[in-house]
Amino acid sequence: MRHDSAHSSTSFGIACRRYHRHIRRHILFRAFDKGKKMVDVKNIYCGYDKKEVIKGVFFSVEKGNFTGIIGPNGAGKTTLFRAMTGALPLYKGTITYRNNDISKISARELAKDMAVIPQIVSVPFSFTVSEFVFMARFAHLGRFQAPGKVDYDAVDQALRSAGVAHLKNRDINELSGGERQMAILAQGFAQSPKILLLDEPTAHLDIKHQVAIMNILEKLNKERGLTVVVILHDLNLAAEYCNNLILLNEGKIHKKGGVNEVLTQDVIEEVYKTFVAVDRNPVSGKPYCRIVKGNPRVIRGAAQQR
């Protein structure tokens, strides 16, 4: 009888702690329902060793949007990405996530809502794909709490969504580059995030895997309302999949808005210092950038004479 009482008391204590965590989380994000902004970046300055890389940047990401961050090498894209994830302190300005200052949200609480896929993901030890993906559930578990059905279901769904369920028993370090990137994507999905931030997820991949990754992101964005913020180097991928673009140059926003506003010949030439011809994709109607070699003035003159 004494044992039953102790067990009941322990169970009650666990239930209370879970309830209080739920209440704290509700209070933390209570203002979110009042607006549509997932992320609001307000006049931020940040960088490394007191040297400013990002200078006076303003923009917001609305719930359910698919936002691309583009720009030449050295423009500050990854620095901005790190600031948005809370990994890089700001010199000035604020970044709010669901109306709360990101610097005041613990990494654990943030990980319950925000999945981050950096440019390089190192896996130094031997894990199966399933084990690797399951690590994403740790933020949702209390101290000493064993994983439950909801965690296993989240992992299974993530593996299926990323198209790597058939690889779940393989060593992640033995996968091809494309397969490995899909497994990393699955880990992000397993967090059950409301927003997903990715730094060049298609880098070093062939066309097949680039398109596969972007198709998966687009599907989750449209079907589940997942907010996506992705850094891309390929302007044509950005044009095809993103709703809005933020074009960075020298640490500042050069242009932001819809793909038709940002991806114009004049804007691209000014920022990238390269002449391109901007046409329309014959299938989607989205902007399509083609590189044209040679002297831009000569090419333009020849085009005007035709």
N, C-alpha and C positions, 0 to 999 in steps of 0.2 A: 504494500500500500504506500509505504514511504517512497519506494522507487517510482511508482506511478506518479506521485505528487511531484517529485523532483523532475521527472521527465516532462510533465505538464508545465511546470514552471519554466523549464528551459525552452520549450516550444513557444510558450507565451512571450518569453524574452526575445527570441528570434523574430517572432511576428511583429513585436513592437519596434524592433530596430529597423525592420524592412518598411514598416509603416512610416516611421520618422524619416527614413531616407526618401521615401516617395513624397512626403510633405515638403521636405527641404528642396527637392528637385522641382516640385510644382511652384514653390515660392520663387525659386531662382529664375524660372522662365515664365513667370505669371504674366508678364507684359507682352509676350509674343503674339497672343491672339489679337492684340489691338492694331497690329500692322502687318505688312507683307514682307518687310525686309528681313532677310536671313542674316546678311552681313552688311555692315555700314562702315565704310572706311572714311575717316574724317581728317583731312589735312595732315597726313602722317609723314614723318621724317624718320628714317632708320638706315642702318648700315652696319659697318664693322670697324672696330678700333677708332670710334668717334668720327669716322669718315662717312658722310652722307651718301647713300646710294639711291634711296627713294626720297624724293623731295616734293612735299606739298601735294600728295595724291588724294583725290576725292573720288569715291564711287560707291555704289551700293549694289547688292545682289539680291534680287527678290526671290521669294519662295517659288520653287518650281522652275526656275530659269536654268538655261544651259549657256553659261558664260565662258568665252574663250579669252585668254590673255596671250597676246602675241607681241612680237617686237624682235629687233635684231639682237645678236649676241651682245651681252654686256648692258642691255637696256635696264636690267633690274628685275626681271620676271621672277627668278627664284628667290631673290631677297624679299620681294613683295609676298610671294607664296609663303615663305617662312614667317613673315609678320602676321599674315592672315590666320595661320595655324596656332599662333601664340608662342611659337618657338623662338622668335627674335623680338627682344624688347624694343620699344619705340623710343626715339629721342623726343618726339613731340607728336601730338595728335592722339586720336583714339580709334580703336577698332571695336565695334560692338557686334556680338553675335546674339541674335534674338533679343535685342534691346539691352543686353548686359555687356559691360566692359569685359573683353576677352581676357585681359590681364588679371581679372579677379575671379575667373572661373578655373577651378582646379583641372589639371590634366585629365583626371579620371572622369569628372563630370562631362568635360568637353568630348572625351572619346566615346561617350554614350550616344552622342548626336552627330559628331563630325568624324568622318573617316578621311585619313590623309595618306596619299600614296606618293612618296617622294620620288625623285629621279633615280636614285640608287637605293635598292633594298638588299642589304647583306644578310645572308643566312649562313652563319659560320658553322653550324652543327647540322647533323643529318636528321631531318624530319620528313615524315611523309607529308604529302600535300594536305591531307585531312588534318594532321596535327598542326601544321603551319597555319591553316585557316582557322582552326579552333582557338588559337591564341587571341584572336580578335574579340572573343567573348569575355575575357578577363575583366574588362571594365564594367561589365554588367553583373558580375558576381560579388557578393559581399565577402568579407574576410572569413576564411575557412568554409565558405559555401561551396558545395559540390555542384557541378553543372547539372541542369535539369533538362526536361524534354524541350523546353523553348530554346535552349542553347544548341542542342543537337539538331533541332529542326532548322534553326537559323543557318547552321553550317551546311546542312544538306541542301537547303535552298540556294545558298551562296555558290556552292559548287556547281549546281545545275545552271544557275543564272550565268556564270562565267564559262560554262561549257567544259568544265574540267572534272566532272563527277567520275568519269572513267579513269582518271589519273589519281584518284584519292589515295591509293596505296603506294604510289611511286615516291621515290626520294625527290624532294623538290630540287636538289642540286644536280639531279641527273636529267632534268627536263631541257628541252630546247629553249632558246630565248623567248620565242612566242608563247610556248606553253607555260613557261615560268611567269611571264608577265600576266597571263590569264589567271594563274594561281594567286598572284599578288592582288589582282583585282578582286578575286573571290574573298580574300581576307578582308578587304575593305567592305565588301557587301555584307560579310558576316557580322559586322558591328551593328547592323540594322540602323544605318545612319540616316539622318534627315538631309545632310549635305555631304558631298564627296568632293574633295580637292585633290587634283592630280597634277604632278609636274612632269610634263612630256612623257605620257604613258606609251606613246607610239614610237619613241626614239629607237633607232637601230633595228626596227622590225620591218619585215617585208610587207608588201601591199596587202596581202591576204590578212595578216594579223593586225595591221593598222585598221583596216576596215572592220574587222571582227570586233575589235575593242570599241571603236566608235559606235558601231551598231548596238552593242550591248549597253553602252552608256545612254544612247538615245532611247532605247527601249525602256530602261528603268526610269529615265526622266519622264517619258510620256505616260507610261502605264502606272507607275507608283508615285509620281510627283517628286522624285528625287532631284534635289537641287545639285547641279554640277558646275564646278569651276575648274577649268583645265587649261594648262599652259601648252601651247602648240607652236611648233616651228613651221609646219606645213600650212600655208595660207589657204590652200584649197580644201583641206580637211576642216579647217576652222569655218570656212564659208559654208560647207555642206551641212555641218552638224550644229553649229552654235546659233543661238537666238541673238545674242549680243556679243560684241567684241570690245576689248580694252587694248588699245595699241600703245605700248610703252616705248619711250625713246629717251635715253640719257636720264633715266630715273623719274621721268615725268610722263603724264598721260598726254600723248600727242593727239589722240582722237578716240572717242568712245561712242557706241551706239549700235544700230543694226548693221548687219554685214554689208548691205548696200551703201551705207554711209561711210563705213571705214575702209572697205576694200575698193578704193578707186585708184585709177592709174596715177593721179597726181599725188595722192597721199602715200602710196607705196613707194613711188620714186623718191619722194622727199625724205622718207625715213630710212629706206634701205639703200639709197644711193645706187639703185639699179633700175634700168628701164624694163618695164613689163607691159604686155598688152593684156588688158582686162576684158574678157569676153563673158559670155553666159554659158553655163553648163546646159547643153541642149536637152537634158532630161529634167533636171531640177529647176533650171532657171536661175540658179545662184551664181554669184560672181566666180569667174574662173581665171586665174592668173597664169599667163604664159611668159616665160623668159624669152627675151629677144636679144640676141648677141649683136654687137656692133655699136656704132656711134648713134646715140639716140636722136641727135639732130639730123643726121643723114637719113635715118630710117623714117623719121617723121616727114622730112621733106619729100622723100620718095612716095610715101603714102598719100601726101596731099596732091601730088602730081597725077595720081591715078584717076 
